Amino acid sequence: MPANSNRHEDTQAGGFSLSPRPLRIGALEIPSPVILAPMAGYTDSTFRSICLEQGCGLVFTELVSSEGIVRNITRTLNMLNTKASERPIAAHIYGSDPVVMAEAASIAEGLGGFDLIDINAGCPVPKIVRKGAGVALMRDPERLRKIVRAVATAVSVPVTVKTRTGISPENANISQVAHAVEEAGASALFLHARLASAQHSGPADHEILRKIKSELSIPVIGNGGVVNGERAVAMLRETGVDGVMIGRAAIGNPFIFPSIAARIYGREHLPPQSSDWMSVIARHLRGLYGEMLHENAQRKRPRQHTERAACNRFRGHLTRYLRHAGCPPRIRRELLRQEEVEPLLRAIVQALEQIH
Ligand SMILES: Cc1cc2nc3c(=O)[nH]c(=O)nc-3n(C[C@H](O)[C@H](O)[C@H](O)COP(=O)(O)O)c2cc1C
């Protein structure tokens, strides 16, 4: 394990056990090194609270435009709404102008609910990249350096960066980017260990994670392909990173956090029962619907059919919740057609009772 590691490992014959010490990012103590990745369209406020309750160490807002924050756009500012149950949480912002990013970060900090400001330098979505933001910042490490410096000067909470290993095989410049970010004052690096050209497919590059971890003094949190405790332990052990970040494997499965923590710390973990799935599904859907009603009430022209929109937005989670809870595909398809919250929840109770 590298000398600059944030953690304390005891390896027993064939086993792996990490002392349960908090991960430190700047002055912030994060109770668990297993973190929920930011995922636009999925990491809504209720889901973030549920994951934290299950032992996840840190959550992020969805990706928020710095321009939108500075221009006081209601829809953008709504994305910075958080609850007391969502701590610790990072405001996850994007942009390409150091001045605008600094102002946006300062506004986010002023809202009072954020423990970190995280700068996105990894998003490959064309509409973000065209603005010179997201992964486009990897092409211009000097600009990224200026952004990190400006944001770190503007706020008192720690500033972090989430990025990738490079844009393409010919532009795999993470080492240069990581050093720029650290020198500019970032307190941690969240590293999705895939090239942007790979999108989300293929294995995470543990060799790059190991190299970057060994080169930096700030904590490095590894991300990519961690779907269970075994993969988490493999990433921690092979690379020496200070924590692991879980993306798609957490969608519809917040119980992945206690399961991974149990594997890392060598604790026992009981799998969730049907009643656990039901209670998480009900809480998540009702919470998401409540959030959408609240946002709708603030629109100049409130839209119709918020309940239907909530059920539609919940589908990505629901299909995975039901799969994890053992619900067969035919019943899943029927449930996914429902467009009213309480009837849907009653139908899920019935379906789960039939299975178990
Ligand atoms: C639907 C979806 C939305 C995502 N949105 C963001 C985002 O807004 N910001 C970001 O930095 N990464 C985003 N990501 C990338 C994830 O944070 C994570 O880096 C990626 O999924 C790899 O982790 P995994 O292999 O565990 O899924 C998104 C990924 C998915 C699947």
The ligand as an ORCA input file, in Angstrom:
! r2SCAN-3c Opt
* xyz 0 1
  C     -27.055      7.332    -15.986
  C     -25.699      7.860    -15.598
  C     -25.547      9.201    -15.317
  C     -24.282      9.700    -14.963
  N     -24.157     11.025    -14.652
  C     -22.941     11.493    -14.248
  C     -22.786     12.850    -13.847
  O     -23.725     13.641    -13.863
  N     -21.552     13.265    -13.448
  C     -20.467     12.406    -13.427
  O     -19.374     12.822    -13.046
  N     -20.602     11.129    -13.804
  C     -21.794     10.649    -14.194
  N     -21.931      9.340    -14.525
  C     -20.763      8.453    -14.394
  C     -20.783      7.771    -13.027
  O     -20.623      8.722    -11.999
  C     -19.653      6.723    -12.932
  O     -18.427      7.403    -13.081
  C     -19.765      5.648    -13.995
  O     -21.074      5.127    -14.048
  C     -18.769      4.510    -13.739
  O     -19.069      3.847    -12.542
  P     -19.791      2.398    -12.548
  O     -18.967      1.511    -13.468
  O     -19.758      1.965    -11.118
  O     -21.176      2.601    -13.073
  C     -23.162      8.824    -14.897
  C     -23.332      7.483    -15.191
  C     -24.585      6.984    -15.529
  C     -24.731      5.502    -15.823
*
